[in-house]
C-alpha cells in the first residue's frame, strides 16, 4: 500500500481532488446565489471541465526520465490513473448534486466526465502535463459558443451539451476516452 500512497502524492492526487471538491462546491454556491441549479448542463460542464483540468497536473511525474526508465510497467498504471480521475470527477459532481437535492442524469455526467478525461489525457500526451488542461478548456469554450444544430459536425463540436440520448455525443465521448487513454498509456506525457 505504501507504493500507492507514494504514487498518489507524487502525482498530486490529494491536492487535485481537493481542488475538484472545492470547485464543485463554489459553483454550487454561486449557482444558488444566482438562482441557477446544478441540473443546468452548462454548470455541470463547468464543474466537470474544472475537475478534469485540476487532475491534469498529475499526468506527469516529477522526473520524466525516471518515468520512462523505471522497471515497472507504466502502461496499465497510466490507464488506471486516467480512468480513476474520470470516475472521481463524476463522483464528486454527483455527490454535490445529491447534497443540494438537485440531480442531473447520471448518464450525462458519466459520458461527459469520460470524454473530458480523455481530452486531458490526449493533451498530456501531445502537449505535456503542464498544458494538458488546454484541450478540455478549448472544447468547452467552443461548446458554449457554437449554436446547437442537427449536423453531425456541429454535434461533435457540442457533444458536451447534448442530451444523453444523442448517439453522436455518446460516440464522441467514447472515442475521446478510448483514444486519449490509449495514447497517454502507451506514450506517457510529452517531454
C-alpha positions as CSV (number, residue, x, y, z in Angstrom):
1,X,0.0,0.0,0.0
2,X,3.0,2.3,0.5
3,X,3.7,2.5,-3.2
4,X,0.1,3.6,-3.9
5,X,0.4,6.4,-1.3
6,X,3.7,7.5,-2.8
7,X,2.3,7.4,-6.3
8,X,-0.8,9.4,-5.3
9,X,1.4,12.0,-3.6
10,X,3.9,12.2,-6.5
11,X,1.0,12.8,-8.9
12,X,-0.6,15.4,-6.7
13,X,-3.9,13.4,-6.4
14,X,-4.9,14.7,-3.0
15,X,-4.4,18.3,-4.0
16,X,-6.2,17.7,-7.3
17,X,-9.1,16.0,-5.5
18,X,-9.3,18.9,-3.1
19,X,-9.4,21.4,-6.0
20,X,-12.2,19.4,-7.7
21,X,-14.3,19.3,-4.5
22,X,-13.7,23.0,-3.8
23,X,-14.5,23.9,-7.4
24,X,-17.8,21.9,-7.3
25,X,-18.8,23.5,-4.0
26,X,-18.0,27.0,-5.2
27,X,-20.0,26.5,-8.4
28,X,-22.9,25.1,-6.4
29,X,-22.8,28.1,-4.0
30,X,-22.6,30.6,-6.9
31,X,-25.5,28.8,-8.7
32,X,-27.6,29.1,-5.6
33,X,-26.9,32.8,-5.3
34,X,-27.7,33.4,-9.0
35,X,-30.9,31.3,-8.9
36,X,-29.4,28.6,-11.1
37,X,-29.5,24.8,-10.5
38,X,-26.9,22.1,-10.8
39,X,-29.2,20.5,-13.3
40,X,-28.2,23.1,-15.9
41,X,-25.9,21.4,-18.4
42,X,-23.7,24.5,-18.6
43,X,-22.9,24.4,-14.9
44,X,-22.4,20.6,-15.0
45,X,-19.9,21.1,-17.8
46,X,-18.2,23.9,-16.0
47,X,-17.7,21.6,-12.9
48,X,-16.6,18.6,-14.9
49,X,-14.2,20.6,-17.1
50,X,-12.7,22.3,-14.0
51,X,-12.3,18.9,-12.4
52,X,-10.6,17.5,-15.5
53,X,-8.3,20.5,-15.6
54,X,-7.4,20.0,-11.9
55,X,-6.4,16.4,-12.4
56,X,-4.3,17.3,-15.5
57,X,-1.4,18.4,-13.4
58,X,-0.9,14.8,-12.1
59,X,-0.5,13.3,-15.5
60,X,3.3,14.0,-15.5
61,X,5.7,12.9,-12.8
62,X,8.4,14.8,-11.1
63,X,11.1,13.3,-13.3
64,X,10.2,12.3,-16.8
65,X,13.3,10.3,-17.4
66,X,12.6,8.2,-14.3
67,X,9.1,7.6,-15.5
68,X,10.4,6.3,-18.8
69,X,13.2,4.1,-17.4
70,X,11.5,2.6,-14.3
71,X,11.5,-1.1,-14.0
72,X,7.7,-1.2,-13.6
73,X,5.1,-1.4,-16.3
74,X,3.7,2.1,-16.8
75,X,1.0,1.4,-19.3
76,X,-1.6,-0.2,-17.0
77,X,-0.8,2.4,-14.3
78,X,-1.2,5.3,-16.7
79,X,-4.5,3.9,-18.0
80,X,-5.8,3.2,-14.4
81,X,-4.8,6.7,-13.4
82,X,-6.7,8.4,-16.2
83,X,-9.8,6.3,-15.6
84,X,-9.7,6.8,-11.9
85,X,-9.5,10.6,-12.4
86,X,-12.6,10.4,-14.6
87,X,-14.5,8.4,-12.0
88,X,-13.6,10.8,-9.2
89,X,-14.7,13.9,-11.3
90,X,-18.1,12.3,-11.9
91,X,-18.4,11.1,-8.3
92,X,-17.7,14.5,-6.8
93,X,-20.3,16.2,-9.1
94,X,-22.9,13.5,-8.3
95,X,-22.2,13.9,-4.5
96,X,-22.6,17.6,-4.7
97,X,-25.8,17.3,-6.6
98,X,-27.1,14.8,-4.0
99,X,-26.2,17.2,-1.2
100,X,-28.1,20.0,-3.0
101,X,-31.2,18.0,-3.6
102,X,-30.8,18.6,-7.4
103,X,-29.9,16.0,-9.8
104,X,-28.9,15.6,-13.4
105,X,-28.8,12.5,-15.4
106,X,-26.0,10.2,-14.2
107,X,-25.5,9.1,-17.8
108,X,-24.8,12.7,-18.8
109,X,-22.3,13.0,-16.0
110,X,-20.6,9.7,-16.8
111,X,-20.4,10.4,-20.6
112,X,-19.0,13.9,-20.2
113,X,-16.5,13.1,-17.4
114,X,-15.2,10.2,-19.6
115,X,-14.9,12.4,-22.7
116,X,-13.2,15.2,-20.7
117,X,-10.7,13.0,-19.1
118,X,-9.9,11.5,-22.5
119,X,-9.3,15.0,-23.7
120,X,-7.0,15.7,-20.8
121,X,-5.0,12.5,-21.4
122,X,-4.6,13.5,-25.1
123,X,-3.5,16.9,-24.0
124,X,-0.8,15.4,-21.7
125,X,0.4,13.1,-24.5
126,X,0.6,15.8,-27.1
127,X,1.4,19.0,-25.1
128,X,2.8,17.7,-21.8
129,X,1.1,17.6,-18.4
130,X,1.6,21.3,-17.8
131,X,-0.6,22.1,-20.8
132,X,-3.0,19.2,-20.7
133,X,-5.8,21.5,-19.5
134,X,-5.9,23.3,-22.8
135,X,-7.9,20.8,-24.9
136,X,-10.9,20.5,-22.5
137,X,-10.9,24.2,-21.8
138,X,-10.9,24.9,-25.6
139,X,-13.6,22.4,-26.3
140,X,-15.8,23.7,-23.6
141,X,-15.3,27.3,-24.9
142,X,-16.3,26.2,-28.4
143,X,-19.3,24.3,-27.0
144,X,-20.6,27.4,-25.2
145,X,-20.3,29.5,-28.4
146,X,-21.4,27.2,-31.2
147,X,-25.2,27.1,-31.5
148,X,-26.8,23.7,-31.4
149,X,-27.7,22.2,-34.8
150,X,-28.6,18.9,-36.3
151,X,-25.5,18.4,-38.4
152,X,-23.0,15.7,-37.3
153,X,-20.1,18.1,-37.3
154,X,-21.8,20.5,-35.1
155,X,-23.0,17.7,-32.8
156,X,-19.4,16.5,-32.4
157,X,-18.3,20.1,-31.6
158,X,-21.1,20.5,-29.0
159,X,-21.2,16.9,-27.7
160,X,-20.7,18.1,-24.1
161,X,-24.1,20.0,-24.1
162,X,-26.2,17.5,-25.9
163,X,-28.7,15.3,-24.1
164,X,-27.8,11.7,-23.2
165,X,-29.9,10.1,-25.9
166,X,-27.8,11.7,-28.7
167,X,-25.7,9.0,-30.4
168,X,-23.2,11.4,-31.8
169,X,-22.4,12.8,-28.4
170,X,-22.0,9.4,-26.9
171,X,-19.7,8.2,-29.7
172,X,-17.7,11.4,-29.5
173,X,-17.1,10.9,-25.8
174,X,-16.3,7.2,-26.2
175,X,-13.8,7.9,-28.9
176,X,-12.1,10.6,-26.8
177,X,-11.8,8.5,-23.7
178,X,-10.5,5.4,-25.6
179,X,-8.1,7.3,-27.8
180,X,-6.9,9.6,-25.1
181,X,-6.4,6.8,-22.6
182,X,-4.6,4.7,-25.2
183,X,-2.3,7.5,-26.4
184,X,-1.4,8.5,-22.9
185,X,-1.0,5.0,-21.6
186,X,1.3,4.0,-24.4
187,X,3.4,7.1,-24.7
188,X,3.1,8.9,-21.4
189,X,3.3,12.6,-21.1
190,X,5.2,14.6,-23.7
191,X,8.6,15.8,-22.6
